Amino acid sequence: MTARTAPAVLFVCVKNAGKSQIAAALMRQHTDHRVEVHSAGTRPGGTLNEQARTAVEEVGASMDDESPKPLDPALVGMVDRIVVLGEEAVVEPVPGMRGTIYTCITDEPSARGIRGDGTHAAGPRRHRPPGPDPGRRGHRKRLSRMPSQSAAGTGCNRLPNAPSASGLTR
């Protein structure tokens, strides 16, 4: 096996159809492919979320040639960073892993009935401006407005018993 020269990151959500695919596409675009980027799902869906694909294309990134993929323990063990998006997905540390697991609390569109195909569980739905839903009790703040939970102030937490790894840039 050839040694990697680029840092590697894995983005994980449940279905690997929206959040993790968006994060991977934006990371590829932002780093001009200087970072090895992967995405996976803990219970992958069958197709990509079309709303996610459209949003990514609007900012000039691409999810072309991507599809939902299952989480691979071998990949978990080899990447430098694992970023879990949302509370529903859980990634367990694997023996000998080199990276660190971060969990970012994000909005869960599926919890609001949004399917990703432009419909809502109750039928077609108009876009609602971002912000907390006053009808939901105990909602969490949006990621961009969460109080700092880490040194980076991103609203992400390193899994306490995961090994520490150096930064993504080498």
DSSP file (Angstrom, degrees, kcal/mol; ACC not computed):
  #  RESIDUE AA STRUCTURE BP1 BP2  ACC     N-H-->O    O-->H-N    N-H-->O    O-->H-N    TCO  KAPPA ALPHA  PHI   PSI    X-CA   Y-CA   Z-CA
    1    1 A M              0   0    0      0, 0.0     2,-0.3     0, 0.0     0, 0.0   0.000 360.0 360.0 360.0 135.9    0.0    0.0    0.0
    2    2 A T        -     0   0    0      1,-0.1     2,-0.1     0, 0.0     0, 0.0  -0.579 360.0-112.2 -79.2 137.3    1.3    3.4   -0.9
    3    3 A A        -     0   0    0     -2,-0.3     2,-0.2     1,-0.1    -1,-0.1  -0.446  33.2-114.7 -69.1 140.8    1.7    5.9    2.0
    4    4 A R        -     0   0    0      1,-0.1    -1,-0.1    -2,-0.1     4,-0.1  -0.500  26.0-174.2 -74.2 143.7   -0.7    8.9    1.8
    5    5 A T        +     0   0    0     -2,-0.2    -1,-0.1     2,-0.1   165,-0.1   0.610  67.9  65.8-107.5 -21.5    0.8   12.3    1.3
    6    6 A A  S    S-     0   0    0      1,-0.1    29,-0.2   163,-0.0   163,-0.1  -0.750  90.4-108.1-100.0 147.7   -2.4   14.3    1.8
    7    7 A P        -     0   0    0      0, 0.0    29,-3.1     0, 0.0     2,-0.4  -0.353  36.4-140.2 -65.4 156.5   -4.4   14.5    5.0
    8    8 A A  E     -a   36   0A   0     27,-0.2    72,-1.8    70,-0.1    73,-1.3  -0.965  18.4-175.3-127.7 140.2   -7.7   12.6    5.0
    9    9 A V  E     -ab  37  81A   0     27,-2.5    29,-2.2    -2,-0.4     2,-0.4  -0.976   9.7-156.2-132.5 145.8  -11.1   13.4    6.5
   10   10 A L  E     -ab  38  82A   0     71,-2.3    73,-3.1    -2,-0.3     2,-0.5  -0.989   5.1-158.6-123.9 123.7  -14.3   11.4    6.7
   11   11 A F  E     -ab  39  83A   0     27,-2.4    29,-2.1    -2,-0.4     2,-0.4  -0.880  16.5-171.2-101.1 133.2  -17.7   13.1    7.0
   12   12 A V  E     +ab  40  84A   0     71,-2.7    73,-3.4    -2,-0.5     2,-0.3  -0.980  17.9 151.9-130.7 135.0  -20.5   10.9    8.4
   13   13 A C  E     -a   41   0A   0     27,-1.6    29,-1.5    -2,-0.4    30,-0.2  -0.791  55.3 -91.6-138.7-172.3  -24.2   11.2    8.8
   14   14 A V  S    S+     0   0    0     71,-0.3    29,-2.9    27,-0.3    -1,-0.1   0.987 117.3  19.7 -70.1 -58.7  -27.0    8.6    8.9
   15   15 A K  S    S-     0   0    0     29,-0.2    30,-2.4    26,-0.2    26,-0.2   0.643  84.5-140.0 -90.5 -15.4  -28.0    8.3    5.2
   16   16 A N  S    S+     0   0    0     24,-0.3    25,-0.1    28,-0.2    53,-0.1   0.870  77.6 105.2  54.0  37.7  -24.9    9.8    3.5
   17   17 A A  S    S+     0   0    0     31,-0.1    32,-3.1    51,-0.1    35,-0.2   0.531  88.3   0.2-119.4 -14.6  -27.4   11.4    1.1
   18   18 A G  S  > S+     0   0    0     30,-0.2     4,-2.9    34,-0.1     5,-0.2   0.400 122.8  34.6-136.8 -86.0  -27.3   15.1    2.3
   19   19 A K  H  > S+     0   0    0      1,-0.2     4,-2.6     2,-0.2     5,-0.2   0.892 121.9  41.5 -55.5 -51.1  -25.2   16.6    5.1
   20   20 A S  H  > S+     0   0    0      1,-0.2     4,-2.1     2,-0.2    -1,-0.2   0.852 115.9  50.7 -69.7 -32.5  -22.1   14.4    4.8
   21   21 A Q  H  > S+     0   0    0      2,-0.2     4,-2.5     1,-0.2    -2,-0.2   0.900 111.0  48.9 -69.5 -40.4  -22.2   14.6    1.0
   22   22 A I  H  X S+     0   0    0     -4,-2.9     4,-2.7     2,-0.2     5,-0.2   0.949 112.0  48.7 -61.5 -48.8  -22.5   18.4    1.2
   23   23 A A  H  X S+     0   0    0     -4,-2.6     4,-2.3    -5,-0.2    -2,-0.2   0.907 112.4  48.4 -59.1 -43.0  -19.6   18.7    3.6
   24   24 A A  H  X S+     0   0    0     -4,-2.1     4,-2.5     2,-0.2    -1,-0.2   0.922 112.0  48.4 -64.5 -44.5  -17.4   16.4    1.4
   25   25 A A  H  X S+     0   0    0     -4,-2.5     4,-2.1     1,-0.2    37,-0.3   0.913 113.6  46.9 -63.0 -42.5  -18.2   18.4   -1.7
   26   26 A L  H  X S+     0   0    0     -4,-2.7     4,-3.0     2,-0.2    -1,-0.2   0.875 111.1  51.8 -68.6 -36.6  -17.5   21.7   -0.1
   27   27 A M  H  X S+     0   0    0     -4,-2.3     4,-2.4    -5,-0.2     6,-0.3   0.923 109.9  49.4 -64.2 -43.7  -14.2   20.4    1.5
   28   28 A R  H  X>S+     0   0    0     -4,-2.5     5,-1.8     1,-0.2     4,-0.5   0.930 115.6  43.7 -59.5 -44.8  -13.0   19.2   -2.0
   29   29 A Q  H ><5S+     0   0    0     -4,-2.1     3,-0.8     1,-0.2    -2,-0.2   0.934 115.1  47.9 -66.1 -46.5  -13.9   22.6   -3.5
   30   30 A H  H 3<5S+     0   0    0     -4,-3.0    -2,-0.2     1,-0.2    -1,-0.2   0.845 118.5  39.0 -66.3 -35.3  -12.4   24.6   -0.6
   31   31 A T  H ><5S-     0   0    0     -4,-2.4     3,-1.6    -5,-0.2    -1,-0.2   0.392 104.1-124.8 -97.3   3.5   -9.1   22.6   -0.5
   32   32 A D  T <<5S-     0   0    0     -3,-0.8    -3,-0.2    -4,-0.5    -4,-0.1   0.882  71.5 -59.0  52.8  40.4   -8.8   22.2   -4.3
   33   33 A H  T 3 <S+     0   0    0     -5,-1.8    -1,-0.3    -6,-0.3    -5,-0.1   0.681 107.2 125.7  64.3  22.3   -8.5   18.5   -3.7
   34   34 A R    <   +     0   0    0     -3,-1.6     2,-0.4    -6,-0.2    -2,-0.1   0.534  65.4  62.5 -84.2  -6.3   -5.4   18.8   -1.5
   35   35 A V  S    S-     0   0    0    -29,-0.2     2,-0.7    -8,-0.1   -27,-0.2  -0.963  90.4-122.7-117.3 135.9   -7.2   16.8    1.2
   36   36 A E  E     -a    8   0A   0    -29,-3.1   -27,-2.5    -2,-0.4     2,-0.4  -0.698  38.5-163.0 -76.4 116.1   -8.4   13.2    0.7
   37   37 A V  E     +a    9   0A   0     -2,-0.7     2,-0.3   -29,-0.2   -27,-0.2  -0.880  15.8 171.6-114.3 132.7  -12.1   13.5    1.4
   38   38 A H  E     -a   10   0A   0    -29,-2.2   -27,-2.4    -2,-0.4     2,-0.3  -0.916  10.1-166.5-130.6 157.6  -14.5   10.7    2.1
   39   39 A S  E     +a   11   0A   0     -2,-0.3     2,-0.3   -29,-0.2   -27,-0.2  -0.988  12.8 164.5-142.5 153.3  -18.2   10.5    3.2
   40   40 A A  E     -a   12   0A   0    -29,-2.1   -27,-1.6    -2,-0.3     2,-0.4  -0.969  24.3-129.4-158.3 167.3  -20.3    7.6    4.5
   41   41 A G  E     -ac  13  70A   0     28,-2.6    30,-1.7    -2,-0.3   -27,-0.3  -0.950  13.2-141.6-127.1 148.1  -23.5    6.8    6.3
   42   42 A T  S    S+     0   0    0    -29,-1.5   -28,-0.2    -2,-0.4   -27,-0.2   0.795 111.4  11.8 -75.1 -28.2  -24.3    4.7    9.3
   43   43 A R  S    S-     0   0    0    -29,-2.9    -1,-0.3   -30,-0.2   -29,-0.0  -0.593  96.7-150.8-142.2  75.5  -27.5    3.6    7.6
   44   44 A P        -     0   0    0      0, 0.0   -28,-0.2     0, 0.0   -29,-0.2  -0.103   5.1-135.5 -59.0 143.6  -27.0    4.8    4.0
   45   45 A G        -     0   0    0    -30,-2.4     3,-0.1     2,-0.1    -4,-0.1  -0.097  22.2-108.0 -81.7-172.4  -30.0    5.7    1.8
   46   46 A G  S    S+     0   0    0      1,-0.2     2,-0.3    21,-0.1    -1,-0.1   0.780  90.8  16.7 -92.4 -29.8  -30.5    4.7   -1.8
   47   47 A T  S    S-     0   0    0     20,-0.1    -1,-0.2     0, 0.0    -2,-0.1  -0.927  83.7 -91.6-141.3 162.7  -30.0    8.0   -3.6
   48   48 A L        -     0   0    0     -2,-0.3     2,-0.5    18,-0.2   -30,-0.2  -0.426  48.2-101.2 -71.9 151.4  -28.5   11.4   -3.0
   49   49 A N     >  -     0   0    0    -32,-3.1     4,-2.3     1,-0.2     5,-0.2  -0.640  27.9-150.6 -72.5 118.5  -30.8   14.2   -1.7
   50   50 A E  H  > S+     0   0    0     -2,-0.5     4,-2.4    66,-0.5     5,-0.2   0.833  95.4  54.7 -66.3 -32.7  -31.6   16.3   -4.8
   51   51 A Q  H  > S+     0   0    0     65,-1.7     4,-2.3     2,-0.2    -1,-0.2   0.894 109.0  49.0 -66.6 -37.7  -32.0   19.5   -2.7
   52   52 A A  H  > S+     0   0    0     64,-0.2     4,-2.4     2,-0.2    -2,-0.2   0.928 110.7  50.0 -64.9 -45.0  -28.5   18.9   -1.3
   53   53 A R  H  X S+     0   0    0     -4,-2.3     4,-2.3     1,-0.2    -2,-0.2   0.924 111.7  48.2 -59.0 -45.6  -27.1   18.4   -4.8
   54   54 A T  H  X S+     0   0    0     -4,-2.4     4,-1.9     1,-0.2    -1,-0.2   0.919 111.1  50.0 -62.6 -44.3  -28.8   21.6   -6.1
   55   55 A A  H  X S+     0   0    0     -4,-2.3     4,-0.7     1,-0.2    -1,-0.2   0.901 111.1  49.2 -62.3 -41.2  -27.5   23.6   -3.1
   56   56 A V  H ><>S+     0   0    0     -4,-2.4     5,-2.1     1,-0.2     3,-0.9   0.906 110.3  50.4 -65.0 -42.3  -24.0   22.4   -3.7
   57   57 A E  H ><5S+     0   0    0     -4,-2.3     3,-1.6     1,-0.2    -1,-0.2   0.836 100.7  64.4 -65.6 -32.0  -24.1   23.1   -7.4
   58   58 A E  H 3<5S+     0   0    0     -4,-1.9    -1,-0.2     1,-0.3    -2,-0.2   0.768 105.9  44.3 -63.2 -25.0  -25.3   26.7   -6.6
   59   59 A V  T <<5S-     0   0    0     -3,-0.9    -1,-0.3    -4,-0.7    -2,-0.2   0.262 124.6-101.3-103.8  11.3  -22.0   27.4   -4.9
   60   60 A G  T < 5S+     0   0    0     -3,-1.6    -3,-0.2     1,-0.3     2,-0.1   0.544  84.2 117.7  87.4   7.1  -19.9   25.8   -7.6
   61   61 A A      < -     0   0    0     -5,-2.1     2,-0.4    -6,-0.2    -1,-0.3  -0.457  50.3-139.6 -97.2 177.0  -19.1   22.5   -5.9
   62   62 A S        -     0   0    0    -37,-0.3   -34,-0.1    -2,-0.1   -33,-0.1  -0.995  28.3-171.8-144.1 145.0  -20.2   19.1   -7.1
   63   63 A M    >   +     0   0    0     -2,-0.4     3,-1.6   -10,-0.1    -1,-0.1   0.052  45.8 144.7-114.0  19.8  -21.5   15.8   -5.9
   64   64 A D  T 3   +     0   0    0      1,-0.3     3,-0.1   -11,-0.1    -2,-0.1  -0.262  68.1  16.8 -58.3 146.6  -21.1   14.2   -9.3
   65   65 A D  T 3  S+     0   0    0      1,-0.2     2,-0.3     0, 0.0    -1,-0.3   0.595 102.1 121.8  64.4  13.6  -20.0   10.5   -9.2
   66   66 A E    <   +     0   0    0     -3,-1.6    -1,-0.2     3,-0.0   -18,-0.2  -0.758  32.0 167.2-104.0 153.7  -21.1   10.3   -5.6
   67   67 A S        -     0   0    0     -2,-0.3   -20,-0.1    -3,-0.1   -21,-0.1  -0.966  48.2 -74.7-154.1 158.2  -23.6    7.9   -4.0
   68   68 A P        -     0   0    0      0, 0.0   -52,-0.1     0, 0.0   -51,-0.1  -0.352  53.9-171.7 -59.3 134.5  -24.6    6.9   -0.5
   69   69 A K        -     0   0    0    -53,-0.1   -28,-2.6    -2,-0.0     2,-0.1  -0.951  22.2-112.3-130.3 147.2  -22.0    4.6    1.0
   70   70 A P  B     -c   41   0A   0      0, 0.0     2,-0.3     0, 0.0   -28,-0.2  -0.446  41.8 -94.9 -76.8 154.0  -21.8    2.5    4.2
   71   71 A L        -     0   0    0    -30,-1.7     3,-0.1    -2,-0.1   -31,-0.1  -0.508  38.6-152.8 -66.7 129.3  -19.4    3.4    7.0
   72   72 A D    >>  -     0   0    0     -2,-0.3     4,-2.2     1,-0.1     3,-0.6  -0.934  10.1-150.5-110.6 117.4  -16.3    1.2    6.6
   73   73 A P  H 3> S+     0   0    0      0, 0.0     4,-1.9     0, 0.0    -1,-0.1   0.827  98.8  58.0 -56.5 -32.4  -14.3    0.5    9.8
   74   74 A A  H 3> S+     0   0    0      2,-0.2     4,-0.9     1,-0.2    20,-0.0   0.901 107.5  46.7 -64.0 -39.6  -11.1    0.3    7.8
   75   75 A L  H X> S+     0   0    0     -3,-0.6     4,-1.7     1,-0.2     3,-0.6   0.901 108.3  55.6 -68.1 -40.9  -11.6    3.8    6.6
   76   76 A V  H 3< S+     0   0    0     -4,-2.2    23,-0.4     1,-0.2    -1,-0.2   0.886 108.5  50.3 -56.2 -39.1  -12.5    5.0   10.1
   77   77 A G  H 3< S+     0   0    0     -4,-1.9    21,-1.5    -5,-0.2    -1,-0.2   0.730 113.5  43.0 -73.1 -23.1   -9.1    3.6   11.2
   78   78 A M  H << S+     0   0    0     -4,-0.9    -2,-0.2    -3,-0.6    -1,-0.2   0.691  90.5  91.2-101.8 -18.7   -7.0    5.3    8.5
   79   79 A V     <  -     0   0    0     -4,-1.7    20,-0.4     1,-0.1    19,-0.3  -0.356  67.0-136.9 -79.9 160.1   -8.3    8.9    8.2
   80   80 A D  S    S+     0   0    0    -72,-1.8    20,-1.2     1,-0.2     2,-0.3   0.784  87.2  21.6 -82.9 -30.3   -6.9   11.8   10.2
   81   81 A R  E     -bd   9 100A   0    -73,-1.3   -71,-2.3    18,-0.2     2,-0.5  -0.999  58.3-163.7-141.1 140.9  -10.3   13.3   11.1
   82   82 A I  E     -bd  10 101A   0     18,-2.6    20,-3.2    -2,-0.3     2,-0.6  -0.996  10.2-166.4-122.3 123.4  -13.9   12.0   11.3
   83   83 A V  E     -bd  11 102A   0    -73,-3.1   -71,-2.7    -2,-0.5     2,-0.5  -0.941   4.3-160.0-114.7 112.8  -16.6   14.6   11.4
   84   84 A V  E     -bd  12 103A   0     18,-3.8    20,-3.5    -2,-0.6     2,-0.7  -0.817   7.7-152.7 -94.3 125.4  -20.0   13.2   12.4
   85   85 A L  E     + d   0 104A   0    -73,-3.4   -71,-0.3    -2,-0.5     4,-0.2  -0.876  58.3   3.9-105.4 112.6  -22.9   15.5   11.4
   86   86 A G  S    S-     0   0    0     18,-3.3    18,-0.2    -2,-0.7    21,-0.1  -0.155  80.6 -92.3 101.1 163.1  -26.0   15.3   13.5
   87   87 A E  S    S+     0   0    0     19,-0.3    -1,-0.1     1,-0.2    18,-0.1   0.666 112.1  66.6 -85.6 -18.9  -26.9   13.5   16.7
   88   88 A E  S    S+     0   0    0     -3,-0.1     2,-0.3     2,-0.0    -1,-0.2   0.841  87.1  74.0 -76.9 -32.7  -28.4   10.4   15.0
   89   89 A A        -     0   0    0     -4,-0.2     2,-0.4   -77,-0.1   -75,-0.1  -0.624  62.7-170.8 -83.5 138.8  -25.2    9.1   13.5
   90   90 A V        -     0   0    0     -2,-0.3     2,-0.5   -77,-0.1   -77,-0.1  -0.998   7.6-167.0-131.9 129.9  -22.7    7.5   15.9
   91   91 A V        -     0   0    0     -2,-0.4    -7,-0.1   -79,-0.1    10,-0.0  -0.975  12.6-151.0-117.4 121.2  -19.2    6.4   15.0
   92   92 A E        -     0   0    0     -2,-0.5    -2,-0.0     1,-0.1   -16,-0.0  -0.680  25.8-105.6 -88.8 142.4  -17.4    4.2   17.4
   93   93 A P        -     0   0    0      0, 0.0    -1,-0.1     0, 0.0   -16,-0.1  -0.336  33.6-145.2 -61.2 148.3  -13.6    4.3   17.7
   94   94 A V    >   -     0   0    0    -18,-0.1     3,-1.8   -21,-0.1   -20,-0.0  -0.881  30.4 -86.7-114.6 151.0  -11.8    1.3   16.1
   95   95 A P  T 3  S+     0   0    0      0, 0.0    -1,-0.0     0, 0.0   -18,-0.0  -0.278 111.8  10.1 -56.3 134.4   -8.6   -0.3   17.5
   96   96 A G  T 3  S+     0   0    0      1,-0.2     0, 0.0     2,-0.0     0, 0.0   0.571  85.8 162.9  76.2   9.8   -5.5    1.4   16.2
   97   97 A M    <   -     0   0    0     -3,-1.8    -1,-0.2     1,-0.1   -19,-0.2  -0.313  28.9-157.4 -64.6 146.4   -7.3    4.4   14.6
   98   98 A R        +     0   0    0    -21,-1.5    -1,-0.1   -19,-0.3   -20,-0.1   0.676  63.5  66.4 -96.8 -20.2   -5.1    7.4   13.8
   99   99 A G  S    S-     0   0    0    -23,-0.4     2,-0.4   -20,-0.4   -18,-0.2  -0.213  75.0-111.7-100.5-174.5   -7.7   10.1   13.8
  100  100 A T  E     -d   81   0A   0    -20,-1.2   -18,-2.6    62,-0.1     2,-0.5  -0.926  22.1-133.4-119.2 141.8  -10.1   12.0   16.1
  101  101 A I  E     -d   82   0A   0     -2,-0.4    58,-3.4    58,-0.2     2,-0.4  -0.855  22.2-174.7 -98.5 126.0  -13.9   11.8   16.0
  102  102 A Y  E     -dE  83 158A   0    -20,-3.2   -18,-3.8    -2,-0.5     2,-0.5  -0.957  10.2-155.0-116.0 138.5  -15.8   15.1   16.2
  103  103 A T  E     -dE  84 157A   0     54,-2.4    54,-2.1    -2,-0.4     2,-0.5  -0.969   6.9-163.5-113.9 125.3  -19.6   15.2   16.5
  104  104 A C  E     -dE  85 156A   0    -20,-3.5   -18,-3.3    -2,-0.5     2,-0.6  -0.935  17.2-135.2-109.7 123.2  -21.3   18.4   15.2
  105  105 A I        +     0   0    0     50,-1.1     2,-0.3    -2,-0.5    41,-0.1  -0.672  39.6 168.7 -76.8 118.3  -24.9   19.0   16.3
  106  106 A T        -     0   0    0     -2,-0.6   -19,-0.3    36,-0.1     2,-0.1  -0.779  42.2 -78.2-126.3 168.7  -26.7   20.1   13.2
  107  107 A D        -     0   0    0     -2,-0.3     3,-0.1   -21,-0.1    -1,-0.1  -0.437  38.2-144.4 -63.0 140.0  -30.2   20.7   12.0
  108  108 A E    >>  -     0   0    0      1,-0.2     3,-1.4    -2,-0.1     4,-0.6  -0.835  15.3-174.9-110.4  91.6  -32.0   17.5   11.2
  109  109 A P  G >4>S+     0   0    0      0, 0.0     5,-2.2     0, 0.0     3,-1.4   0.855  83.7  60.3 -55.0 -35.6  -34.3   18.2    8.3
  110  110 A S  G >45S+     0   0    0      1,-0.3     3,-1.5     3,-0.2    -2,-0.0   0.812  95.2  62.4 -63.8 -28.1  -35.8   14.7    8.5
  111  111 A A  G <45S+     0   0    0     -3,-1.4    -1,-0.3     1,-0.3    -4,-0.0   0.735 104.8  48.3 -67.8 -20.7  -36.9   15.5   12.0
  112  112 A R  G <<5S-     0   0    0     -3,-1.4    -1,-0.3    -4,-0.6    -2,-0.2   0.292 125.9-103.5 -99.6   8.1  -39.1   18.2   10.5
  113  113 A G  T < 5S+     0   0    0     -3,-1.5     8,-1.5     1,-0.3     2,-0.5   0.560  71.2 147.4  85.8   7.3  -40.4   15.8    7.8
  114  114 A I  B   < -F  120   0B   0     -5,-2.2    -1,-0.3     6,-0.2     6,-0.2  -0.680  26.8-172.1 -82.1 124.6  -38.3   17.2    5.0
  115  115 A R        -     0   0    0      4,-1.8    -1,-0.2    -2,-0.5     5,-0.1   0.713  36.3-118.7 -91.8 -22.4  -37.5   14.3    2.6
  116  116 A G  S    S+     0   0    0      3,-0.5   -65,-1.7   -67,-0.1   -66,-0.5   0.390  96.0  90.7  97.7  -3.8  -35.0   16.0    0.3
  117  117 A D  S    S-     0   0    0      2,-0.3     3,-0.1   -67,-0.2    -3,-0.0   0.180 114.0 -91.7-107.5  16.2  -37.0   15.6   -2.8
  118  118 A G  S    S+     0   0    0      1,-0.4     7,-0.7     6,-0.0     2,-0.3   0.453  97.4 101.6  90.6   1.5  -38.8   18.9   -2.4
  119  119 A T  E     - G   0 124B   0      5,-0.2    -4,-1.8    -6,-0.0    -3,-0.5  -0.741  60.0-140.3-116.5 166.7  -41.7   17.5   -0.4
  120  120 A H  E >   -FG 114 123B   0      3,-1.4     3,-3.0    -2,-0.3    -6,-0.2  -0.842  34.6-106.5-118.4 155.7  -42.6   17.4    3.2
  121  121 A A  T 3  S+     0   0    0     -8,-1.5    -8,-0.1    -2,-0.3    -7,-0.1   0.806 125.8  48.7 -54.3 -29.0  -44.2   14.5    5.0
  122  122 A A  T 3  S-     0   0    0      1,-0.4    -1,-0.3    -9,-0.1    -9,-0.0   0.297 129.7 -87.2 -93.6   9.5  -47.4   16.5    5.0
  123  123 A G  E <  S-G  120   0B   0     -3,-3.0    -3,-1.4     2,-0.0    -1,-0.4  -0.634  81.0  -8.2 114.8-174.5  -47.1   17.3    1.2
  124  124 A P  E     -G  119   0B   0      0, 0.0     2,-0.4     0, 0.0    -5,-0.2  -0.192  68.8-163.3 -55.7 147.5  -45.4   20.0   -0.8
  125  125 A R        -     0   0    0     -7,-0.7     2,-0.2     3,-0.0     3,-0.1  -0.989  16.1-125.5-140.0 142.1  -44.0   22.8    1.5
  126  126 A R        -     0   0    0     -2,-0.4     2,-0.1     1,-0.1    -7,-0.0  -0.525  43.3 -91.6 -82.1 154.7  -42.8   26.3    1.0
  127  127 A H        -     0   0    0     -2,-0.2    -1,-0.1     1,-0.0     0, 0.0  -0.440  38.5-153.2 -66.4 135.6  -39.4   27.4    2.2
  128  128 A R        -     0   0    0     -2,-0.1     3,-0.1    -3,-0.1    -1,-0.0  -0.918  26.4-104.1-108.7 137.1  -39.4   28.7    5.7
  129  129 A P        -     0   0    0      0, 0.0    -1,-0.0     0, 0.0     0, 0.0  -0.225  48.4 -92.1 -56.8 149.1  -36.7   31.2    6.7
  130  130 A P  S    S+     0   0    0      0, 0.0    -3,-0.0     0, 0.0     0, 0.0  -0.239  78.6  89.0 -62.2 152.5  -33.9   29.8    8.9
  131  131 A G  S    S-     0   0    0     -3,-0.1    -3,-0.0     2,-0.0    10,-0.0  -0.699  80.2 -45.2 141.5 169.3  -34.3   30.0   12.6
  132  132 A P        -     0   0    0      0, 0.0     9,-0.1     0, 0.0     3,-0.0  -0.317  53.1-119.6 -66.5 147.4  -35.8   28.0   15.5
  133  133 A D    >   -     0   0    0      1,-0.1     3,-2.2     3,-0.0     6,-0.2  -0.793  17.3-152.2 -86.5 111.6  -39.3   26.6   15.0
  134  134 A P  T 3  S+     0   0    0      0, 0.0    -1,-0.1     0, 0.0     5,-0.0   0.705  92.3  61.9 -62.3 -17.3  -41.3   28.2   17.8
  135  135 A G  T 3  S+     0   0    0      2,-0.1     2,-0.5    -3,-0.0    -2,-0.0   0.567  89.2  82.1 -83.7  -8.5  -43.6   25.1   17.9
  136  136 A R  S X  S-     0   0    0     -3,-2.2     3,-0.7     2,-0.0     2,-0.3  -0.856  70.8-147.0-101.5 126.1  -40.8   22.8   18.9
  137  137 A R  T 3  S+     0   0    0     -2,-0.5    -2,-0.1     1,-0.2    -4,-0.0  -0.658  79.4  14.9 -86.6 144.7  -39.9   22.6   22.5
  138  138 A G  T 3  S+     0   0    0     -2,-0.3    -1,-0.2     1,-0.2    -2,-0.0   0.720  83.1 167.7  70.1  22.0  -36.3   21.9   23.5
  139  139 A H    <   -     0   0    0     -3,-0.7     2,-0.3    -6,-0.2    -1,-0.2  -0.306  32.5-122.0 -65.9 154.3  -34.9   22.7   20.0
  140  140 A R        -     0   0    0      1,-0.1    -1,-0.1   -34,-0.1     2,-0.1  -0.645  28.4-101.5 -93.3 154.8  -31.1   23.1   19.7
  141  141 A K        -     0   0    0     -2,-0.3     5,-0.1     1,-0.1    -1,-0.1  -0.400  46.8 -92.7 -70.5 152.2  -29.5   26.2   18.4
  142  142 A R    >>  -     0   0    0      1,-0.1     3,-2.0     3,-0.1     4,-0.6  -0.317  39.0-109.5 -62.5 150.6  -28.3   26.2   14.8
  143  143 A L  G >4 S+     0   0    0      1,-0.3     3,-1.1     2,-0.2    -1,-0.1   0.858 117.0  55.7 -52.1 -42.7  -24.7   25.2   14.5
  144  144 A S  G 34 S+     0   0    0      1,-0.3    -1,-0.3    11,-0.0    11,-0.1   0.667 114.4  39.9 -69.0 -14.3  -23.5   28.7   13.5
  145  145 A R  G <4 S+     0   0    0     -3,-2.0    -1,-0.3     2,-0.1    -2,-0.2   0.332  86.4 119.0-115.9   6.7  -25.1   30.2   16.6
  146  146 A M  S << S-     0   0    0     -3,-1.1     3,-0.1    -4,-0.6    -4,-0.0  -0.417  71.8-103.6 -72.9 147.9  -24.2   27.5   19.2
  147  147 A P        -     0   0    0      0, 0.0    -1,-0.1     0, 0.0     2,-0.1  -0.345  54.5 -79.7 -64.3 154.1  -22.0   28.5   22.1
  148  148 A S        +     0   0    0      1,-0.2     3,-0.1     6,-0.1     6,-0.0  -0.347  51.3 169.2 -60.1 126.3  -18.4   27.4   21.8
  149  149 A Q        +     0   0    0      7,-0.1     2,-0.3    -3,-0.1    -1,-0.2   0.319  67.0  31.9-116.7   2.0  -18.1   23.7   22.8
  150  150 A S  S >  S-     0   0    0      7,-0.1     3,-1.3     1,-0.1     5,-0.1  -0.934  92.9 -95.6-149.0 170.9  -14.5   23.3   21.5
  151  151 A A  T 3  S+     0   0    0     -2,-0.3    -1,-0.1     1,-0.3    -3,-0.0   0.838 125.2  52.7 -59.9 -32.3  -11.4   25.3   21.1
  152  152 A A  T 3  S-     0   0    0      4,-0.1    -1,-0.3     1,-0.0    -4,-0.0   0.631 104.5-132.8 -79.7 -12.5  -12.4   26.1   17.5
  153  153 A G    <   +     0   0    0     -3,-1.3    -2,-0.1     3,-0.2    -7,-0.1   0.811  65.4 130.2  68.7  29.2  -15.8   27.3   18.7
  154  154 A T  S    S-     0   0    0      2,-0.2    -8,-0.1    -6,-0.0     3,-0.1   0.584  78.2-111.3 -93.1 -10.0  -17.5   25.3   16.0
  155  155 A G  S    S+     0   0    0      1,-0.4   -50,-1.1    -5,-0.1     2,-0.3   0.627  81.1 122.0  85.2  14.1  -20.1   23.5   18.1
  156  156 A C  E     -E  104   0A   0    -52,-0.2     2,-0.4   -54,-0.0    -1,-0.4  -0.840  48.7-151.9-111.5 148.4  -18.3   20.2   17.5
  157  157 A N  E     -E  103   0A   0    -54,-2.1   -54,-2.4    -2,-0.3     2,-0.4  -0.958  14.2-128.6-121.9 138.0  -17.0   18.0   20.2
  158  158 A R  E     -E  102   0A   0     -2,-0.4   -56,-0.3   -56,-0.2     6,-0.0  -0.672  39.1-105.5 -78.0 135.9  -14.1   15.5   20.1
  159  159 A L    >   -     0   0    0    -58,-3.4     3,-1.9    -2,-0.4   -58,-0.2  -0.487  31.7-132.7 -61.3 124.5  -15.1   12.1   21.3
  160  160 A P  T 3  S+     0   0    0      0, 0.0    -1,-0.1     0, 0.0    -2,-0.0   0.820 100.0  39.8 -56.1 -38.3  -13.4   11.9   24.8
  161  161 A N  T 3  S+     0   0    0      2,-0.1    -2,-0.1   -68,-0.0     3,-0.0   0.290  90.7 107.6 -99.1  13.2  -11.9    8.5   24.4
  162  162 A A  S <  S-     0   0    0     -3,-1.9   -62,-0.1   -61,-0.2    -4,-0.0  -0.663  79.9-102.2 -85.1 144.6  -10.8    8.9   20.8
  163  163 A P        -     0   0    0      0, 0.0     2,-0.2     0, 0.0   -62,-0.1  -0.315  37.0-114.3 -64.0 149.2   -7.1    9.3   20.2
  164  164 A S        -     0   0    0    -64,-0.1     2,-0.3    -6,-0.0   -64,-0.0  -0.559  32.4-166.7 -82.2 149.3   -5.8   12.8   19.5
  165  165 A A        -     0   0    0     -2,-0.2   -66,-0.1     1,-0.0     3,-0.1  -0.939  24.0-103.3-133.0 156.6   -4.4   13.5   16.0
  166  166 A S        -     0   0    0     -2,-0.3     4,-0.1     1,-0.2    -1,-0.0  -0.171  57.8 -69.2 -69.8 173.0   -2.4   16.5   14.7
  167  167 A G        -     0   0    0      1,-0.1    -1,-0.2     2,-0.1   -86,-0.0  -0.027  44.5-108.0 -60.8 166.2   -4.0   19.1   12.5
  168  168 A L  S    S+     0   0    0     -3,-0.1     2,-0.4  -161,-0.1    -1,-0.1   0.779  98.4  78.7 -69.3 -27.0   -5.2   18.4    9.0
  169  169 A T              0   0    0      1,-0.1    -2,-0.1  -163,-0.1  -163,-0.0  -0.662 360.0 360.0 -86.6 138.5   -2.4   20.4    7.4
  170  170 A R              0   0    0     -2,-0.4    -1,-0.1  -165,-0.1    -2,-0.0   0.364 360.0 360.0-117.9 360.0    0.9   18.8    7.2
